[in-house]
Amino acid sequence: MKIIDLRSDTVTKPTPEMLVAMSSAPLGDDVYGDDPTVNELEKLAADKLGKEAALLVPTGTMGNLIAVMAHTSPGQEIILEANSHIYLYEVAGIARIAGVQARTIHGNRGEMLPTNIEKLIRSDNIHFPETGLICLENTHNMAGGRVISLENMQEIHAIGQKHGLPIHLDGARIFNAAIYLNKDVQKIADSVDSVMFCLSKGLSSPIGSMLVGSSEFIKKSRKLRKMLGGGMRQAGVIAACGIISLNEMTEQLKIDHQNAAVLVESLYETGHFDVSIDNTHTNIINARMAVDGWTAFELIDAMEKNGVLANARNEEIIRFVTHKDVSMEDIEEAVIRMSQILKG
């Protein structure tokens, strides 16, 4: 029985071209700045997003933490969405390591109202922490991969400029957002001061994320990366895959989105799930259970025994994520297996 893994796009395997590139990449010591393949990737990432410089980091979590540390000082406060990845899923690093306080806003499916953000910017009061940073997330994971509009981001950027506050984007899946918006990824990056994006999700690299921003920001971030244990030596074996991700894999995301749309329609047609194509912008689906006698946790356990893997958000919602290693035929088979389970 074939295993159909819809847990996340992080499960993607590197392409054959990546494996070849890893074995033949020119290498050096990246801490000394001597790895030509890392240098090539960092220049490529900066150019793709229209920023001055870029930094290769092992993970997106480290990239976001470095960005917060580079933009803020301990004791400051950052504004971010209440269901954002930085706030919920990064082990309180912003508090424990960066030393900043989180002030959250409940957005509309991940999108924060600019007026609400401006209301939370601290006034000059001896009792208050200073506001140091505004963080956005696009696409928004917990909102089911929904895309934040350019208009919303531009309005928030204007507020940041008005108050002298930098904007950081957790853009783990920024290329998915660009495809949905039918815009160059630079258009999204233009509205923020720094971006973290992942190479190891739908772009299929085995490891690595990028942090991009101004030259001064990246200079500071490079030292913070070293502090956090993220300085790597012959990291060209990683960077070689990242170059292929950026040059060859972004078009694959369109197929992932198309497959997600098919999965949504198929789930809806079973009558067992409350899902909507209007709420599915990219490759992540939040499917609410619409059948009595089952929790999401019980269903994913039964699915696993039948070779279909997914994650439960809570007792009612299952998250499915499409990616290059799941074909249209796999999706159809997964829905058949789920239907058979629920029919008993």
C-alpha positions, -999 to +999 in steps of 0.1 A: +000+000+000+014+034-010+018+060+017+001+093+007+017+120+029-004+151+032+009+163+065+030+191+052+051+204+023+081+200+046+080+162+037+091+169+001+122+150-010+150+168-029+149+163-066+175+142-085+190+174-098+195+186-062+213+154-052+237+158-081+243+194-073+251+186-037+278+162-048+295+187-072+290+221-056+321+242-051+327+245-014+344+268+011+340+279+048+309+300+049+317+315+083+347+330+066+325+340+037+344+316+014+317+293+002+310+303-035+278+283-037+264+299-005+274+333-019+257+326-051+225+315-034+225+346-011+229+369-041+201+351-060+177+353-030+184+390-025+179+397-063+147+376-064+131+396-036+145+430-046+166+434-014+202+444-009+214+413+008+205+378+020+216+352+046+213+314+045+200+300+078+193+264+088+156+269+096+127+294+093+123+295+130+159+307+134+154+331+106+124+347+122+142+349+156+172+365+141+150+391+124+133+400+156+166+403+174+181+424+146+152+448+145+145+452+183+162+456+217+154+435+247+124+449+267+106+461+236+073+449+223+064+435+189+029+435+173+018+403+155-013+383+146-027+361+174-025+329+153+009+336+137+036+310+135+061+332+153+037+335+183+023+300+184+049+276+170+084+289+176+088+278+212+086+314+227+120+322+213+110+359+209+105+360+247+132+337+260+160+346+236+151+379+220+137+393+252+107+410+236+071+410+246+044+399+221+013+420+216-013+402+195-042+411+173-069+387+162-070+391+124-096+382+099-082+348+087-047+361+093-052+396+080-048+423+106-067+456+103-041+484+099-062+507+121-060+480+149-022+479+145-019+516+148-040+516+180-015+491+196+016+512+190+027+523+224+027+560+234+057+575+252+048+564+288+072+554+315+050+524+323+050+509+288+075+490+267+084+506+234+069+491+203+099+479+182+085+458+153+055+447+134+054+411+121+033+398+093+028+363+079+020+356+042+008+330+034-009+325+068-005+289+080-032+287+107-057+305+084-053+276+059-026+291+036-046+322+030-029+351+012-028+385+028-036+412+002-010+436-011-032+465-002-033+454+034+005+450+036+010+484+019-012+501+045+006+484+073+039+494+058+028+530+056+019+529+093+053+515+101+070+543+082+048+569+099+059+556+134+095+546+125+088+509+129+103+482+108+081+454+093+092+418+092+075+392+071+074+356+079+072+346+043+078+309+047+056+303+017+059+337+001+063+322-034+029+305-029+015+339-021+030+354-052+014+328-074-020+333-059-017+371-063-002+366-098+025+391-089+063+390-088+075+381-054+093+414-052+059+432-050+052+414-017+087+421-004+085+458-013+060+463+016+083+451+043+118+457+056+129+420+059+116+386+048+122+351+059+113+324+034+118+286+034+136+266+008+126+233+024+088+234+020+072+234-015+105+244-030+118+210-020+153+216-007+162+192+021+172+220+045+175+258+047+157+291+048+167+326+036+166+359+054+166+390+032+168+428+039+191+457+038+229+452+038+231+466+074+203+443+086+220+412+071+254+422+085+238+423+120+218+391+113+250+372+103+265+379+137+233+368+154+232+336+134+267+328+147+255+336+183+226+311+179+248+283+166+237+287+130+271+294+114+279+266+090+311+256+073+309+239+039+272+249+035+274+248-002+259+213-002+228+230+012+230+261-009+233+241-042+198+227-036+185+262-027+197+275-060+177+249-078+147+256-056+147+293-066+155+287-103+134+257-111+108+248-084+086+279-080+065+268-110+057+235-092+038+255-067+011+262-093+005+225-096+004+222-058-024+248-058-043+231-086-041+198-067-053+215-035-083+228-054-091+193-066-087+179-031-111+205-017-138+196-042-133+159-036-136+163+001-167+184-002-183+159-025-180+131+001-203+150+024-180+143+053-161+176+053-170+213+055-146+229+031-147+257+005-126+265-025-131+302-017-111+297+015-084+277-002-059+301-017-028+280-020-017+245-010-030+242+026-066+230+034-083+233+067-111+207+065-137+208+092-153+175+101-190+172+091-197+137+102-210+125+136-191+100+157-156+110+147-131+135+160-103+148+137-078+130+159-096+097+156-099+100+119-062+108+113-053+077+134-076+056+112-062+072+080-027+064+091-036+027+093-048+030+057-018+048+044-030+084+044-012+109+066-025+143+077-025+165+108-053+175+131-055+211+141-079+203+169-109+179+174-128+193+145-102+204+118-078+183+097-050+201+078-040+187+044-011+201+025-003+194-012+032+193-026+053+178-055+055+143-040+017+139-040+001+134-075-035+140-086-039+102-086-026+101-050-052+127-040-080+108-056-069+076-038-066+094-005-102+106-007-114+071-016-096+056+014-110+083+038-146+078+024-143+041+030-132+047+066-160+070+074-186+048+058-175+019+080 
